[in-house]
Amino acid sequence: MTFSIYHGPPILPWASDSATGLLFFYGPPILPWASDFFTGLRFCHGPPILPWASDSAMGLRFFYGPPILEQSRKLFLSSYQSENQAVFSWKLEFFRSLSMVEDVNYANNCLPNQPSRFLFAYSNDLTGDQVMDSWNAFASRSNLFFDSYEISRFDRFEEGALITSDINSMTDGVLHNLPNATESFPDASYGSDILNIMEWFLSDPEACGSTMFIIMKRLPNTQDISQMASLLQQRHSHITVIISENPSGGLYQDTMYKLASQTNGICFFEEDEMFGEASYWLPSIWPLFLVYSVNAKVSGTESISLPSFNAPFNGNYYFGMTLQDHGPLDTFRMLDLKWYNSGSLFSGGCQETLEHHINWGNDTYIGKGSYQLDAVNYEMTLGFEFSDNKEQILQIRFYSYDSIDYWLPYDN
């Protein structure tokens, strides 16, 4: 067996031996993971022949096998401290390179009914109360549903994360990692770095089937979501995103909404003081399973047919739906969603009007349920009224207590 070894100044961010799958990096031999600040990154990936090897004279460390990949990723997440954005971007390229050599079947061949991971990610521009209220709303309904939990505070120069299988420990972790204004980006010109955070979360093969709950105060400065949409679809990962109607910075409100639309997620815009309340009505982060997902194009006043809903079980269902694809609420006037089967006693629907909705808040989302349905095929229609004729995309999602054994197709 031969090795291709890159030794010397870090001219290249990474090097590899395509025949063996070995990735390696140059750095001091003091720690089992090499320093990554000026001399290189800290772990390697390849066939599990030896647990590790080193050259103490050259300062080279390299490792074999996916378990080292996971352990080193956690070291990266927990030890990353106080480095600038350029260095973080360089590190992120390293994780991108690793995801290219992972076993694709291992990374993406999960099913909806298998144990999965949960990420709670929150902007450093939010208040501590907003973060804790949103987390407590989730924790009160989680029922220990997820296999492991991870938190990440973004929109700051200092990044890090906590991973645990214990939701009570995670609550303590959130309390000890609340937003800190001294770590925030200096002004509104800085865009949110949430896409970077999502990417290194998804770089882990065990992120397949994961759920992300993201609350945002700052908008991204990019509209390019092609790579992230593809990665979320490959990982079968769902996102639920709440975005402040009064952002602290950034440029593009539609980035995260389009990303959620293309990946069977939910994204809506909310008043700052209502983040916690809104988080209680998100079946997308409860111990439920997605069974229907449609993006409806709407404008003006009309009634349209939607793809039919073949309800897989006799039982109770919840749904979540957006009222607009932007915030704050302005052109919405009425929505009337109906499901019908001539042989079902549970044909029905749900109507929401502007007058009723503003009694509860000015957000762009409704969550309803539960609704009893038969295991039959329902015809779906959506009536709507908006004050203008500009086309919008509305996200419509149904969730069940029981899991289907396949992933729904994506409505791009």
Secondary structure, 3 states (H helix, E strand, C coil): CCCCCCCCCCCCCCEEECCCCEEEEECCCCCCCCCCCCCCCCCCCCCCCCCEEEECCCCEEEECCHHHHHHHHHHHHHHCCCCCHHHHHHHHHHHHHHHCCCCHHHHHCCCCCCCCEEEEEEECCCCHHHHHHHHHHHHHHHCCCCCEEEEEEECECCCCEEEECCHHHHHHHHHCCCCCHHHECCCCCCCCCHHHHHHHHHCCHHHCCCEEEEEECCCCCCCCCHHHHHHHHHHCCEEEEEEECCCCCCCCCHHHHHHHHHCCCEEEEECHHHHHHHHCCCHHHCCCEEEEEEEEEECCEEEEEEEEEECCCCEEEEEEEECCCCCCCCCEEEEEEEEECCCCCCCEEEEEEHHHHCCCCCCCEEEEEEEEECCCEEEEEEEEEECCCCCEEEEEEEEECCCCCCCCCCCC
